Amino acid sequence: GEAPFCTRQGGGGDRCEEPAAGGGGAGEDTTSLLMSRVKGVRRASVESRLHMEVNASSEQLDLYQSNYRGKNGMWCVGINAVGYDLAARGGRNGAWIPPRKAALKYFRDQGSNCFRLPITWERLQSTLGDDFVDLIEGVADTVNYITNELNAYVIIDPHNNDQGLQYNGKDVNQQQFVNLWKGITKQWGSNSKAIFGLYNEPRYGYADGRNGYFDPDSLDSDGQQIKNWFNWMQAAIDAVRNLGADNLILVPGLHWTGSRDWSGADWWGESIGGYSKGGNTRLAGLTDPKQRIAYDVHQYMDKKFTGEAVGCGGHAQSAWGGAGADWGLGLTIDWAKRFNKKLIMTEIGSWLPNDGSNSECKRLMGDFLKRMDDSGVFIGYQVWQFGCDGCMADQWTLKPYNLDWYRWDLYGGGSRSPTPPQQCSGGGQDCRNT
């Protein structure tokens, strides 16, 4: 079959895929962009707290209202089960593979109680614009296995890798996106263990008469892109609830939905909510009659925050000269506390450097997770990944790799001692059949 290109491209979520040609839309001046990122070493100044903001339609937007009423603590902890998103550019019939049940069972035994299941849009729907899903073979069975046989949660994750908000290479619009969520809700809205992740690292798409609209490199100083993304998110939430479903909904942001830059990090976004550059802050105004929303962030620990390199230098520093993921986590926690919101980190990863600093990277990850837990605003996290056999840091074929860094014994399904992972790759042995 078609061999996937197994590295991460761009800002996250893009691996096991051939590199994309060209960019995703009109970017900002490169020098200005880099300087703005360098400026991200300091927190945006806090202005007077105004509980009401005004959006483009002059309607009142309450950024401070609670939109989560559910379990507290990091109760949803696990791993990304890759397979249905592989070779995404191959469309519906690309070289995808279902996640192995033996691997799902292995990670469940290690402590994962919340699996994220990336699936390309084309493999959820054979026709763009339908308001129902017709799944490729295996998807329904995988969801059933996770939720019924393993008694775990599953995050349904439309995930088109490099292509972002596209279907067979064509930018999608808001109504097509909403119809996708109508279809997913009809399929799994009655499954109490299905969680709805609205989209992986949203970018591109069609809005305001333009293709490639959601530009991950834009400074979005006037807030037009985040205003449009707010509308997409609210429309999808409304569609799910109008069908009577009360599943937990995970809301991603722009700029690769990165934790480090979620609140704007003083370099991107409109003036809003006391921030001069507020990043994804407008999304705090999303409403849900069920109050079952959490905000979906990602973080990798290489200096580009992409998962494309080994090592953990990104904890302290960004490749653009600013502060790193640890600093950004503080900003994001403060954002969630300020606006009374909950977060989940559905992609987190740090790859073994094997240069003598493994133990330090393990310590830094443990500290990072403890800060997440101590904050009271995170409800969980998912390790990236297993299922892409040729990819860097595949947790199945390289097991046990560094799974112990993620401390499933402390978080998730409850504090317990997991079954010790068995090493089977010390001499390059293939673990896939063990």
Solvent accessible surface area in square Angstrom, and as a share of the most:
residue,aa,sasa,rsa
1,G,123,1.18
2,E,85,0.38
3,A,87,0.68
4,P,45,0.29
5,F,87,0.36
6,C,26,0.15
7,T,55,0.32
8,R,7,0.03
9,Q,41,0.18
10,G,48,0.46
11,G,16,0.16
12,G,0,0.00
13,G,0,0.00
14,D,1,0.01
15,R,6,0.02
16,C,1,0.01
17,E,0,0.00
18,E,61,0.27
19,P,73,0.46
20,A,45,0.35
21,A,103,0.80
22,G,75,0.73
23,G,74,0.71
24,G,16,0.16
25,G,43,0.41
26,A,97,0.75
27,G,50,0.48
28,E,70,0.32
29,D,90,0.47
30,T,91,0.53
31,T,94,0.54
32,S,51,0.33
33,L,16,0.08
34,L,73,0.36
35,M,103,0.46
36,S,15,0.10
37,R,29,0.11
38,V,58,0.33
39,K,98,0.41
40,G,0,0.00
41,V,76,0.44
42,R,138,0.50
43,R,73,0.27
44,A,4,0.03
45,S,75,0.49
46,V,94,0.54
47,E,88,0.39
48,S,85,0.55
49,R,130,0.48
50,L,110,0.55
51,H,101,0.45
52,M,84,0.38
53,E,29,0.13
54,V,91,0.52
55,N,29,0.15
56,A,72,0.56
57,S,77,0.50
58,S,88,0.57
59,E,107,0.48
60,Q,119,0.53
61,L,10,0.05
62,D,46,0.24
63,L,0,0.00
64,Y,17,0.07
65,Q,41,0.18
66,S,41,0.26
67,N,0,0.00
68,Y,19,0.07
69,R,161,0.59
70,G,34,0.33
71,K,108,0.46
72,N,110,0.56
73,G,32,0.31
74,M,12,0.05
75,W,33,0.12
76,C,0,0.00
77,V,0,0.00
78,G,0,0.00
79,I,0,0.00
80,N,0,0.00
81,A,0,0.00
82,V,2,0.01
83,G,0,0.00
84,Y,0,0.00
85,D,1,0.01
86,L,10,0.05
87,A,1,0.00
88,A,1,0.01
89,R,90,0.33
90,G,33,0.32
91,G,10,0.09
92,R,60,0.22
93,N,138,0.71
94,G,11,0.11
95,A,32,0.24
96,W,62,0.22
97,I,70,0.36
98,P,64,0.40
99,P,8,0.05
100,R,66,0.24
101,K,92,0.39
102,A,61,0.47
103,A,0,0.00
104,L,1,0.00
105,K,95,0.40
106,Y,32,0.12
107,F,0,0.00
108,R,55,0.20
109,D,56,0.29
110,Q,10,0.04
111,G,4,0.04
112,S,0,0.00
113,N,16,0.08
114,C,0,0.00
115,F,0,0.00
116,R,3,0.01
117,L,0,0.00
118,P,0,0.00
119,I,0,0.00
120,T,0,0.00
121,W,0,0.00
122,E,2,0.01
123,R,0,0.00
124,L,0,0.00
125,Q,0,0.00
126,S,56,0.36
127,T,73,0.43
128,L,39,0.19
129,G,29,0.27
130,D,32,0.17
131,D,56,0.29
132,F,103,0.43
133,V,20,0.12
134,D,49,0.25
135,L,37,0.19
136,I,14,0.07
137,E,150,0.67
138,G,25,0.24
139,V,0,0.00
140,A,49,0.38
141,D,72,0.37
142,T,7,0.04
143,V,2,0.01
144,N,61,0.31
145,Y,24,0.09
146,I,0,0.00
147,T,5,0.03
148,N,102,0.52
149,E,115,0.52
150,L,15,0.07
151,N,90,0.46
152,A,0,0.00
153,Y,35,0.13
154,V,0,0.00
155,I,1,0.00
156,I,0,0.00
157,D,1,0.01
158,P,0,0.00
159,H,0,0.00
160,N,1,0.00
161,N,1,0.01
162,D,10,0.05
163,Q,9,0.04
164,G,1,0.01
165,L,0,0.00
166,Q,33,0.15
167,Y,17,0.06
168,N,99,0.51
169,G,47,0.46
170,K,131,0.56
171,D,19,0.10
172,V,0,0.00
173,N,53,0.27
174,Q,62,0.28
175,Q,100,0.45
176,Q,35,0.15
177,F,0,0.00
178,V,11,0.06
179,N,23,0.12
180,L,0,0.00
181,W,0,0.00
182,K,60,0.26
183,G,1,0.01
184,I,0,0.00
185,T,6,0.03
186,K,110,0.47
187,Q,73,0.32
188,W,13,0.05
189,G,15,0.14
190,S,116,0.75
191,N,36,0.19
192,S,99,0.64
193,K,46,0.20
194,A,1,0.01
195,I,4,0.02
196,F,0,0.00
197,G,4,0.03
198,L,0,0.00
199,Y,2,0.01
200,N,2,0.01
201,E,1,0.00
202,P,1,0.01
203,R,2,0.01
204,Y,33,0.12
205,G,0,0.00
206,Y,90,0.34
207,A,11,0.08
208,D,95,0.49
209,G,57,0.55
210,R,121,0.44
211,N,104,0.54
212,G,12,0.12
213,Y,3,0.01
214,F,3,0.01
215,D,11,0.06
216,P,11,0.07
217,D,56,0.29
218,S,7,0.05
219,L,28,0.14
220,D,8,0.04
221,S,80,0.52
222,D,93,0.48
223,G,0,0.00
224,Q,75,0.33
225,Q,19,0.08
226,I,0,0.00
227,K,36,0.15
228,N,25,0.13
229,W,0,0.00
230,F,20,0.08
231,N,75,0.39
232,W,3,0.01
233,M,0,0.00
234,Q,30,0.13
235,A,26,0.20
236,A,0,0.00
237,I,0,0.00
238,D,57,0.29
239,A,7,0.05
240,V,0,0.00
241,R,19,0.07
242,N,127,0.65
243,L,81,0.40
244,G,62,0.60
245,A,6,0.04
246,D,75,0.39
247,N,6,0.03
248,L,3,0.01
249,I,0,0.00
250,L,0,0.00
251,V,0,0.00
252,P,0,0.00
253,G,0,0.00
254,L,7,0.04
255,H,13,0.06
256,W,44,0.15
257,T,0,0.00
258,G,17,0.16
259,S,0,0.00
260,R,11,0.04
261,D,25,0.13
262,W,1,0.00
263,S,3,0.02
264,G,0,0.00
265,A,2,0.02
266,D,13,0.07
267,W,4,0.01
268,W,1,0.00
269,G,4,0.03
270,E,13,0.06
271,S,81,0.52
272,I,6,0.03
273,G,2,0.02
274,G,8,0.08
275,Y,2,0.01
276,S,46,0.30
277,K,78,0.33
278,G,0,0.00
279,G,0,0.00
280,N,1,0.00
281,T,0,0.00
282,R,10,0.04
283,L,0,0.00
284,A,0,0.00
285,G,2,0.02
286,L,0,0.00
287,T,74,0.43
288,D,9,0.05
289,P,103,0.64
290,K,87,0.37
291,Q,45,0.20
292,R,68,0.25
293,I,0,0.00
294,A,0,0.00
295,Y,0,0.00
296,D,5,0.03
297,V,0,0.00
298,H,7,0.03
299,Q,4,0.02
300,Y,2,0.01
301,M,0,0.00
302,D,8,0.04
303,K,95,0.40
304,K,102,0.43
305,F,24,0.10
306,T,6,0.04
307,G,5,0.05
308,E,62,0.28
309,A,44,0.34
310,V,80,0.46
311,G,13,0.13
312,C,15,0.09
313,G,35,0.33
314,G,0,0.00
315,H,3,0.02
316,A,80,0.62
317,Q,81,0.36
318,S,4,0.03
319,A,51,0.39
320,W,77,0.27
321,G,41,0.40
322,G,3,0.03
323,A,22,0.17
324,G,0,0.00
325,A,0,0.00
326,D,39,0.20
327,W,62,0.22
328,G,0,0.00
329,L,0,0.00
330,G,19,0.18
331,L,9,0.05
332,T,0,0.00
333,I,14,0.07
334,D,62,0.32
335,W,0,0.00
336,A,0,0.00
337,K,117,0.50
338,R,22,0.08
339,F,0,0.00
340,N,85,0.44
341,K,4,0.02
342,K,33,0.14
343,L,0,0.00
344,I,0,0.00
345,M,0,0.00
346,T,0,0.00
347,E,0,0.00
348,I,0,0.00
349,G,1,0.01
350,S,2,0.01
351,W,6,0.02
352,L,32,0.16
353,P,18,0.11
354,N,112,0.57
355,D,106,0.55
356,G,78,0.75
357,S,38,0.25
358,N,46,0.24
359,S,86,0.56
360,E,75,0.34
361,C,1,0.00
362,K,83,0.35
363,R,122,0.44
364,L,36,0.18
365,M,0,0.00
366,G,23,0.22
367,D,62,0.32
368,F,2,0.01
369,L,0,0.00
370,K,114,0.48
371,R,92,0.34
372,M,0,0.00
373,D,52,0.27
374,D,95,0.49
375,S,16,0.10
376,G,38,0.37
377,V,10,0.06
378,F,2,0.01
379,I,1,0.00
380,G,0,0.00
381,Y,0,0.00
382,Q,0,0.00
383,V,0,0.00
384,W,5,0.02
385,Q,1,0.01
386,F,1,0.00
387,G,2,0.02
388,C,1,0.01
389,D,42,0.22
390,G,66,0.63
391,C,10,0.06
392,M,80,0.36
393,A,2,0.02
394,D,0,0.00
395,Q,1,0.00
396,W,4,0.01
397,T,17,0.10
398,L,70,0.35
399,K,11,0.05
400,P,30,0.19
401,Y,48,0.18
402,N,1,0.01
403,L,9,0.05
404,D,76,0.40
405,W,11,0.04
406,Y,0,0.00
407,R,82,0.30
408,W,11,0.04
409,D,36,0.18
410,L,79,0.40
411,Y,21,0.08
412,G,15,0.15
413,G,52,0.50
414,G,33,0.32
415,S,92,0.59
416,R,106,0.39
417,S,103,0.67
418,P,40,0.25
419,T,77,0.45
420,P,94,0.59
421,P,44,0.27
422,Q,124,0.55
423,Q,107,0.47
424,C,18,0.11
425,S,22,0.14
426,G,69,0.66
427,G,82,0.79
428,G,68,0.66
429,Q,105,0.46
430,D,71,0.37
431,C,0,0.00
432,R,99,0.36
433,N,149,0.76
434,T,85,0.49
